[in-house]
Amino acid sequence: MSEYQKGKQVRWHEDGEMGIILWTTNRGSVGVKWSSGEYGEYNYKVNELLMLTD
């Protein structure tokens, strides 16, 4: 989980939408702002949903 850090770019596995990590928590949650303007917080199997791009 430590590879997910604030400011890193991610890509959504399903449709390739790009986002940037806004926060991480010590319980494994990752907050992302997507290029569409949407926000999301992910904490279940995040490695299957998000792919780091940088």
N, C-alpha and C positions, 0 to 999 in steps of 0.2 A: 504494500500500500504506500510505502514511502516514496515510490516513483511518481505518485500523483501529488504535485505541489502547486501552490497558488501561482498563477501566471502561465502555467504550461498550457499548450494547445492540445486539444483532443478532437478526435473524429468519432462520430456515432457509427457503430458497426453496421447497422441496417441500411441507412440511406446516405452515409458519408457526410452528413452535415458537420460543419466545423464549429467548435466552441472553445472557450477559455475557462480554466478553472479559477473560480472566485474564492473558494475556501475549501479546506479539508478539516476534518475533526478527528480527535483521538479515538473515536469509535468506528472509524472507517468510512464516514460519509464524505462525498465529494459534491460540491456545488458548482454548477456549470452555467455560464451564460452562452446561449447559442447564437449563431449568426442571424437567425430569424428574429432575435429579440426575446425569445422565451428563456426562462430560467428553469433549472431542474436540480434536484438533489437526489443523489443515487447512493445507496448503501447496501444493495443486495447484488452480489456477483458483478461488481463494477468492472472487473477485468473482462467480462463477456460483453459488456455494453459499450465501453469506451476504449479507444486506442490512442495512445500518446503519439503526437506527430512531430515533436521537436526534440 
